[in-house]
Amino acid sequence: MAERISGYAARFTSETTIAGEFRELLAPGCFARTLRESPDVVMILDHDTGRVVGRTTAHTLNLREDSTGLWFELDPDPTTPSGQEAIGTVRRGDIRGCSFGFRVRAEEWRDGKNRLPLRIIKDVDLFEVTLTAFPAYGDTSATFRVATGNGTTERVKAKAEAAMKARGLAP
């Protein structure tokens, strides 16, 4: 049985305020190019590059963009301190959110009209996704599960749940 962590590292059209200076939201499709072209993305703990828990080139991190946002599935190594920390803190619910490290390639700015200006991110270079207790986007998610077999059943179930959420049929 494998211990897995999955969820949404980012969700589209969800607005947040960055440093009290501007509002920001992610446009659908903003990760598509980087997921096609990027040779490697790592998952780390709390933006700490010394605490790597997975990476796409090692096939321990799976990323995909769907209609909801940037979905991930992580197979952390329970024999490493960082893997143990990821499993333990997500399983207990101490960490329930995610963030991501990126460079903006394309954006659009809109006047706030009596509010903070709004930045719409249209395209990014994605470097990392991170498990964190303090995500900038509050509606990200990270959940723990024990997978049996090859994970096919879990992936099918996760895809079905994501589709239901996108249609407003599930919480």
Backbone torsions as a table, in degrees:
resi	resn	phi	psi	omega
1	MET	NA	135.9	-179.7
2	ALA	-106.2	141.8	175.8
3	GLU	-92.6	126.8	-176.6
4	ARG	-128.2	150.2	174.2
5	ILE	-122.6	132.7	179.6
6	SER	-144.3	165.7	178.3
7	GLY	158.6	-158.1	179.4
8	TYR	-113.0	118.1	176.4
9	ALA	-77.5	-20.3	177.8
10	ALA	-158.4	148.7	176.5
11	ARG	-125.5	142.0	-178.6
12	PHE	-76.0	153.9	174.9
13	THR	54.3	24.6	175.6
14	SER	-103.4	118.9	-174.2
15	GLU	-87.9	141.9	174.0
16	THR	-138.9	163.8	176.7
17	THR	-105.9	131.0	-177.7
18	ILE	-105.0	115.3	175.1
19	ALA	53.3	24.9	-179.6
20	GLY	68.6	8.3	-174.4
21	GLU	-101.9	-35.9	-177.9
22	PHE	-157.3	161.2	173.5
23	ARG	-94.4	154.0	-177.4
24	GLU	-143.9	145.6	170.8
25	LEU	-146.1	156.6	-178.5
26	LEU	-100.5	125.8	178.7
27	ALA	-81.0	141.9	173.8
28	PRO	-53.2	136.0	179.9
29	GLY	94.6	-6.4	-174.5
30	CYS	-66.7	-17.9	178.6
31	PHE	-101.7	-8.6	-171.3
32	ALA	-58.0	-50.5	-177.4
33	ARG	-64.1	-47.0	-176.8
34	THR	-65.8	-33.4	177.3
35	LEU	-68.7	-31.7	176.5
36	ARG	-73.9	-40.3	-170.1
37	GLU	-98.6	-24.2	-173.3
38	SER	-70.1	129.1	179.3
39	PRO	-74.8	-21.5	-174.0
40	ASP	-164.4	134.0	172.4
41	VAL	-131.0	137.2	179.6
42	VAL	-108.9	154.1	168.8
43	MET	-109.8	131.3	-177.7
44	ILE	-131.1	175.1	177.6
45	LEU	-101.5	123.8	173.7
46	ASP	51.7	41.3	179.7
47	HIS	60.4	21.8	-179.6
48	ASP	-97.1	107.4	-175.9
49	THR	-66.6	-11.1	175.8
50	GLY	-85.6	-1.5	-177.1
51	ARG	-124.4	63.8	-179.9
52	VAL	-76.6	130.1	179.0
53	VAL	-117.2	-6.7	177.2
54	GLY	-175.9	161.7	175.3
55	ARG	-156.3	150.0	-174.6
56	THR	-65.2	-39.5	-178.0
57	THR	-70.0	-21.2	176.2
58	ALA	-89.1	-3.3	-178.8
59	HIS	62.0	27.4	174.3
60	THR	-102.5	-5.2	176.7
61	LEU	-134.7	126.3	176.3
62	ASN	-114.7	127.8	178.4
63	LEU	-122.4	143.1	172.0
64	ARG	-154.5	148.2	175.0
65	GLU	-96.9	131.1	174.1
66	ASP	-127.8	-168.4	-176.4
67	SER	-68.8	-17.2	179.8
68	THR	-89.1	-40.1	-177.0
69	GLY	165.5	-147.2	-179.9
70	LEU	-98.0	104.8	-178.0
71	TRP	-92.7	146.2	177.5
72	PHE	-135.8	155.9	168.6
73	GLU	-136.3	126.8	-175.4
74	LEU	-119.0	135.2	172.8
75	ASP	-109.4	83.5	-177.7
76	PRO	-71.3	151.0	-179.7
77	ASP	-88.3	111.9	-177.6
78	PRO	-72.2	-3.5	178.5
79	THR	-93.8	-2.1	178.5
80	THR	-107.8	151.8	178.3
81	PRO	-58.3	-42.8	-179.9
82	SER	-67.9	-39.1	176.4
83	GLY	-62.9	-43.9	177.3
84	GLN	-61.4	-41.6	179.4
85	GLU	-65.1	-43.0	178.8
86	ALA	-60.9	-49.6	-179.2
87	ILE	-60.9	-49.4	-176.0
88	GLY	-64.6	-45.4	-175.7
89	THR	-73.5	-33.3	177.3
90	VAL	-76.1	-41.7	179.3
91	ARG	-59.5	-42.0	180.0
92	ARG	-75.1	-16.9	-178.1
93	GLY	88.9	9.0	176.6
94	ASP	-68.5	-36.6	173.7
95	ILE	-114.5	122.3	-179.0
96	ARG	-128.3	1.4	-175.2
97	GLY	-130.3	176.6	-177.8
98	CYS	-138.4	167.0	172.2
99	SER	-143.6	-175.1	179.2
100	PHE	-155.2	151.8	176.2
101	GLY	-106.5	133.7	-172.0
102	PHE	-158.2	166.5	169.4
103	ARG	-122.2	131.8	-178.9
104	VAL	-76.0	129.2	175.4
105	ARG	-101.1	-34.0	179.3
106	ALA	-146.1	136.6	-179.4
107	GLU	-149.3	163.4	175.7
108	GLU	-132.4	136.9	178.0
109	TRP	-111.1	138.8	175.9
110	ARG	-125.7	141.8	177.2
111	ASP	-62.6	139.0	-178.1
112	GLY	-76.4	-17.0	-178.6
113	LYS	45.7	75.7	-178.1
114	ASN	73.4	11.0	174.2
115	ARG	-133.6	175.2	175.2
116	LEU	-63.8	149.2	176.7
117	PRO	-60.7	156.3	-177.8
118	LEU	-113.5	125.9	174.0
119	ARG	-104.2	125.0	176.0
120	ILE	-106.6	116.2	-178.7
121	ILE	-85.9	123.2	-175.0
122	LYS	-106.2	-26.3	-178.8
123	ASP	-156.9	136.0	-179.0
124	VAL	-134.9	157.2	162.9
125	ASP	-97.1	115.1	-177.3
126	LEU	-93.1	126.2	179.1
127	PHE	-104.0	-42.1	-175.2
128	GLU	-152.8	155.1	166.8
129	VAL	-119.1	151.5	-173.1
130	THR	-139.7	143.6	170.8
131	LEU	-86.4	130.0	-176.6
132	THR	-151.8	151.2	176.4
133	ALA	-80.9	-17.0	-175.8
134	PHE	-127.7	71.2	-179.4
135	PRO	-73.6	145.1	175.6
136	ALA	-66.1	-35.9	176.0
137	TYR	-101.9	111.2	-172.9
138	GLY	-69.2	-14.9	-177.1
139	ASP	-98.0	16.5	172.5
140	THR	-74.3	169.8	-177.1
141	SER	-148.9	153.3	172.8
142	ALA	-148.7	122.7	179.8
143	THR	-130.0	152.5	-178.0
144	PHE	-104.6	144.4	171.6
145	ARG	-154.7	156.4	173.8
146	VAL	-100.0	119.8	-178.0
147	ALA	-96.8	143.6	176.1
148	THR	-111.5	156.9	177.4
149	GLY	65.4	-144.0	-175.8
150	ASN	-92.8	3.3	177.6
151	GLY	85.5	-2.2	-177.9
152	THR	-60.1	-44.7	-179.9
153	THR	-61.0	-43.1	-179.8
154	GLU	-64.8	-40.4	-179.8
155	ARG	-66.5	-40.9	177.8
156	VAL	-63.0	-44.3	179.2
157	LYS	-63.2	-44.3	179.6
158	ALA	-62.3	-40.7	179.1
159	LYS	-64.8	-41.8	178.6
160	ALA	-64.9	-42.0	178.9
161	GLU	-64.0	-41.4	178.9
162	ALA	-62.9	-40.7	178.7
163	ALA	-64.3	-40.3	178.8
164	MET	-65.8	-41.6	178.3
165	LYS	-62.2	-42.1	-179.5
166	ALA	-62.4	-29.2	179.1
167	ARG	-91.1	1.0	179.5
168	GLY	77.2	20.5	-177.0
169	LEU	-97.1	-6.0	-179.8
170	ALA	-140.7	154.4	179.4
171	PRO	-69.7	NA	NA
